[in-house]
């Protein structure tokens, strides 16, 4: 859902980049994007390159996405592994592994109708991925 929202935003930025205060002139050729800047007022203009660059940066950083991606895999009847991957560009959230794991475990406990869960194993690390390293964590729980 977030990726499609970002693509829609990028398309809107590109469309807006083509908007400008266009006066009809016989000498100027008609093009799809007639101006190289967005004229917001007589004293404020934004170059199209800046708008496109801002859209691309927003798409890469994705500030609206959650800090952690959580994947759950069953290891048997009552055991589950919860894998958590932090997004690459963050503004905090390094200490959220515990609460994120507890929320995922609590959700599994409630959905399964169990009374409690036990944390069997928890590992944290940083994976050196291109172009930027990512914090990852993995927890194994048992429902009781």
Secondary structure, DSSP 8 states (H G I E B T S, - for coil): -HHHHHHHHHHHHHHHHT-------SSS---SS--SEEEEETTEEEEHHHHHHHHHHHHHH-TTS-SEEEEEEE-SSSEEEEEEEE-SS-SS-TT-HHHHHHHHHHHHHHHHT-S-EEEEEEEEEEE--SSS-EEEEEEEEEE-
